[in-house]
């Protein structure tokens, strides 16, 4: 491969790695929202059984 090819490949791989790393950093440094919770679809509430 020519020197130009190595430069283009290095720049593109470096750019994608930098973009991935910065995105990962921004996502992981966010504090979780305490009001947002994930709930299971298997939860049962007292009114689901109909045992009156």
NUKEKOL-588944 format. One record per atom (N, C-alpha, C): atom name; residue number from 1; residue in three letters; z, x negated, y. Coordinates in pm, whole numbers. Example, Ala and Ser with C-alpha at 12.3 -4.5 7.8 and 13.67 -1.06 7.14 Angstrom:
// NUKEKOL-588944
NODE  a   k   r      z      x      y
NODE  N   1 ala    780  -1319   -569
NODE CA   1 ala    780  -1230   -450
NODE  C   1 ala    780  -1320   -330
NODE  N   2 ser    708  -1285   -225
NODE CA   2 ser    714  -1367   -106
NODE  C   2 ser    787  -1290      3
***
This chain:
// NUKEKOL-588944
NODE  a   k   r      z      x      y
NODE  N   1 unk      0    -85   -117
NODE CA   1 unk      0      0      0
NODE  C   1 unk      0    -91    124
NODE  N   2 unk    -66    -45    226
NODE CA   2 unk    -76   -125    348
NODE  C   2 unk     53   -117    428
NODE  N   3 unk     65   -202    528
NODE CA   3 unk    185   -203    611
NODE  C   3 unk    196    -72    691
NODE  N   4 unk     82    -17    729
NODE CA   4 unk     83    112    800
NODE  C   4 unk    135    224    711
NODE  N   5 unk     98    219    584
NODE CA   5 unk    147    320    490
NODE  C   5 unk    298    310    470
NODE  N   6 unk    348    187    463
NODE CA   6 unk    492    168    449
NODE  C   6 unk    566    220    572
NODE  N   7 unk    509    198    690
NODE CA   7 unk    573    244    813
NODE  C   7 unk    577    396    818
NODE  N   8 unk    464    460    788
NODE CA   8 unk    458    607    789
NODE  C   8 unk    553    665    685
NODE  N   9 unk    554    608    565
NODE CA   9 unk    642    658    460
NODE  C   9 unk    789    639    499
NODE  N  10 unk    823    524    555
NODE CA  10 unk    961    498    594
NODE  C  10 unk   1006    593    705
NODE  N  11 unk    917    616    802
NODE CA  11 unk    951    709    911
NODE  C  11 unk    969    852    859
NODE  N  12 unk    883    896    771
NODE CA  12 unk    893   1034    722
NODE  C  12 unk   1016   1051    633
NODE  N  13 unk   1043    956    545
NODE CA  13 unk   1162    965    459
NODE  C  13 unk   1288    956    544
NODE  N  14 unk   1288    869    644
NODE CA  14 unk   1403    857    733
NODE  C  14 unk   1427    984    813
NODE  N  15 unk   1319   1046    861
NODE CA  15 unk   1332   1170    938
NODE  C  15 unk   1389   1282    852
NODE  N  16 unk   1336   1299    732
NODE CA  16 unk   1384   1405    644
NODE  C  16 unk   1529   1380    604
NODE  N  17 unk   1565   1255    577
NODE CA  17 unk   1704   1222    542
NODE  C  17 unk   1797   1248    659
NODE  N  18 unk   1755   1213    779
NODE CA  18 unk   1836   1239    898
NODE  C  18 unk   1852   1388    922
NODE  N  19 unk   1746   1464    906
NODE CA  19 unk   1752   1609    923
NODE  C  19 unk   1845   1671    820
NODE  N  20 unk   1834   1629    694
NODE CA  20 unk   1922   1681    590
NODE  C  20 unk   2067   1646    617
NODE  N  21 unk   2093   1522    653
NODE CA  21 unk   2230   1478    679
NODE  C  21 unk   2292   1549    797
NODE  N  22 unk   2216   1567    904
NODE CA  22 unk   2272   1635   1021
NODE  C  22 unk   2298   1783    991
NODE  N  23 unk   2210   1845    916
NODE CA  23 unk   2230   1985    879
NODE  C  23 unk   2353   2000    790
NODE  N  24 unk   2366   1912    694
NODE CA  24 unk   2482   1915    605
NODE  C  24 unk   2612   1893    683
NODE  N  25 unk   2610   1800    776
NODE CA  25 unk   2728   1772    858
NODE  C  25 unk   2766   1894    941
NODE  N  26 unk   2666   1959   1003
NODE CA  26 unk   2697   2076   1087
NODE  C  26 unk   2753   2190   1004
NODE  N  27 unk   2704   2208    884
NODE CA  27 unk   2753   2317    799
NODE  C  27 unk   2894   2288    750
NODE  N  28 unk   2921   2165    708
NODE CA  28 unk   3050   2133    650
NODE  C  28 unk   3161   2120    753
NODE  N  29 unk   3129   2095    879
NODE CA  29 unk   3234   2080    979
NODE  C  29 unk   3276   2213   1040
NODE  N  30 unk   3205   2322   1009
NODE CA  30 unk   3243   2453   1060
NODE  C  30 unk   3372   2499    994
NODE  N  31 unk   3460   2558   1075
NODE CA  31 unk   3583   2614   1020
NODE  C  31 unk   3551   2751    962
NODE  N  32 unk   3607   2782    846
NODE CA  32 unk   3578   2913    787
NODE  C  32 unk   3637   3027    871
NODE  N  33 unk   3566   3136    877
NODE CA  33 unk   3611   3253    951
NODE  C  33 unk   3716   3326    867
NODE  N  34 unk   3841   3338    916
NODE CA  34 unk   3945   3401    835
NODE  C  34 unk   3922   3551    812
NODE  N  35 unk   3841   3614    897
NODE CA  35 unk   3817   3758    879
NODE  C  35 unk   3707   3785    778
NODE  N  36 unk   3632   3683    742
NODE CA  36 unk   3522   3702    649
NODE  C  36 unk   3565   3657    510
NODE  N  37 unk   3567   3749    417
NODE CA  37 unk   3607   3717    280
NODE  C  37 unk   3499   3765    186
NODE  N  38 unk   3482   3693     78
NODE CA  38 unk   3389   3737    -24
NODE  C  38 unk   3467   3817   -128
NODE  N  39 unk   3416   3931   -164
NODE CA  39 unk   3483   4016   -260
NODE  C  39 unk   3397   4030   -385
NODE  N  40 unk   3463   4044   -495
NODE CA  40 unk   3394   4062   -621
NODE  C  40 unk   3339   4204   -629
NODE  N  41 unk   3232   4220   -704
NODE CA  41 unk   3178   4354   -724
NODE  C  41 unk   3254   4428   -833
NODE  N  42 unk   3348   4359   -900
NODE CA  42 unk   3423   4420  -1009
NODE  C  42 unk   3558   4475   -963
NODE  N  43 unk   3586   4473   -832
NODE CA  43 unk   3713   4524   -785
NODE  C  43 unk   3718   4675   -804
NODE  N  44 unk   3834   4724   -844
NODE CA  44 unk   3852   4867   -860
NODE  C  44 unk   3956   4915   -761
NODE  N  45 unk   3924   5024   -693
NODE CA  45 unk   4019   5084   -601
NODE  C  45 unk   4088   5200   -670
NODE  N  46 unk   4203   5244   -620
NODE CA  46 unk   4277   5352   -688
NODE  C  46 unk   4197   5482   -699
NODE  N  47 unk   4104   5507   -609
NODE CA  47 unk   4031   5634   -615
NODE  C  47 unk   3910   5629   -707
NODE  N  48 unk   3886   5519   -774
NODE CA  48 unk   3769   5508   -862
NODE  C  48 unk   3788   5576   -997
NODE  N  49 unk   3910   5592  -1042
NODE CA  49 unk   3934   5645  -1175
NODE  C  49 unk   3933   5796  -1181
NODE  N  50 unk   3974   5863  -1077
NODE CA  50 unk   3976   6008  -1076
NODE  C  50 unk   4085   6066  -1165
NODE  N  51 unk   4190   5990  -1196
NODE CA  51 unk   4301   6040  -1277
NODE  C  51 unk   4402   6109  -1187
NODE  N  52 unk   4375   6234  -1152
NODE CA  52 unk   4467   6307  -1062
NODE  C  52 unk   4576   6375  -1137
***
